[in-house]
Amino acid sequence: STVETLITPAEIPVASPGGIYWTGFAQTLANLGTSAATVITWTPGHRFKLLSVIARTAVAGTGSSASQVLTAKINGTAMTGGVLTLTLANQQTTYGQNVSATSITDGNEGDSNDIITLVLAASGTAFSAGQVDLLFQIQNLDG
């Protein structure tokens, strides 16, 4: 799996304590493959709460019956919710369609050194083309 960074960590607009912000990473769908892989690894650098995960279509996906499942984790541990399912049906539009992960309800807080990952499940059917922006909604808990 290959990650293409949408913005560099230095450019991420971190909200003031208590504030909420978004950060994102571009991902070519064909590069996901079908083997288990960590697609994104990111350390916010402050205490945080991961509120939601969204895939926004950037380039329409192609691939017969394509379907991939990604799970958000903190320090390698899945939270309650945060499972994102990308399918050919929800990736066949032009830029801007949002696909939300399942609602995150627990296990979604981390410290300044904790790592957020987005992990591809081992299975699914590969996409042959397309691109998504994988977006994390973060609340800054410092303060």
N, C-alpha and C positions, 0 to 999 in steps of 0.2 A: 504494500500500500504506500502511496506517495501523497504527501500533504503539500499543497501549495498555499502558503500563508496569504491571507487576504490583507491583513495589516500586521506590521511588526509589533511586538509587545511594547516597545518604546512609544508607539503611536496610539496605544489604547487609552481612551479618555476615561481614566479611573474617577468614579464619582467620589464626592466628599463623603465622610463617614455617614452611614445611613442611607446614602444615595444609591440609585440603581442605574446600571449601564449595560450596554451590549458589547460583546466582542465577537469577532468572527474569523473563520478560516475557509478559504476556497478549497473545494475538493472535486477533482475530476472523477466522475462516477466509474469509468472503466478501470481506473487505478485501484478501486476497492478490492477487486478480485472476489474470491470465495473462501479464502483461508482466514482464520482468526487473526486479527491484527489490531494494534493500537493505531488509530487514525489521527488523533490529536492528543498531544501532551502539552499542558499549559499550567503554569504556576501564577496565580493572580498577584502574589506578593503582599497580600493583606488578609485579615480575617474576612471570610466571605460566606454567603449563602447562595447556592446555585438555584435560581428560581425556575428557569425553563431552558429547554433546548429546542431549536427550530432549524429546519433545513429550508432555505429559500432557493427555489429554482433559478439558476443563472442561465443555463443552456439546457433545452429540453433533452431528457434522457431517451435513449433507445436501447433495444435489446429484448429479444423474445422472452416474455414472462419474467423480466428482471425484477428482483426483490432482494433487499438487503436490510438487516436489522443491526442497529448500533445502540450501545448502552453507555450512558454517562456514568462515570465512577469517580470517587475521590479516594486517592491513595490505593487504587486497585479494588476498592469495595463498591459494589453497586448500591445505589440508594433505592428507596421506594419510589418507583416511577423513573422517568428519564430514559425510556426506551423509545427509540426513533425508528420507524419502519418506512423505508423508501421503496416505492413500487413503480413499475412502469406507468401505471395509471396516475399516480400523484406526481410524476416527474415529466409529463408530456406537454407541459405548457411552456410559454415563454417566460421571461424573467418576472419574478415577483410572487409566484405562488408559494405560500408558506405551508409546511407540513410540521405539525407540532409533535414532540415526544409526549409520551404519557405523562400525566400530571405528577410533578415531584412533590412528595408529601413528607418525607422523613430521610434522615441520613445525608442531608445536603449542605451541611455546614463544614467549613474547614478553616484552618489557621494559615498564617502567612507563608509557611513553607509547604503546605499541602498542595498536591498535584491533582488537577482535573484531567481526566482522560475520556476519550470517546472511543469505544472499542467495538470493532466489527465482529459479529458472530461468525463462527465457522459453519457456513452453509449458505443457502440462498442461491440465487441465480444472478450471474454477473450482468451488469450494464455494459453495452458496447460503446456508448458515448454519453455525453451530457456533463453538466457541472452544477454543483450546489454550493451555496455559502452556508456553512454550518455555524450557527450562532448560539452563544451562551448569554443568558440574561443573569447578571450577577448583582447581588446587593453587597455593598461594602459595609462590613460590621465593625471596622475600626472606629475608635472614637471615645 
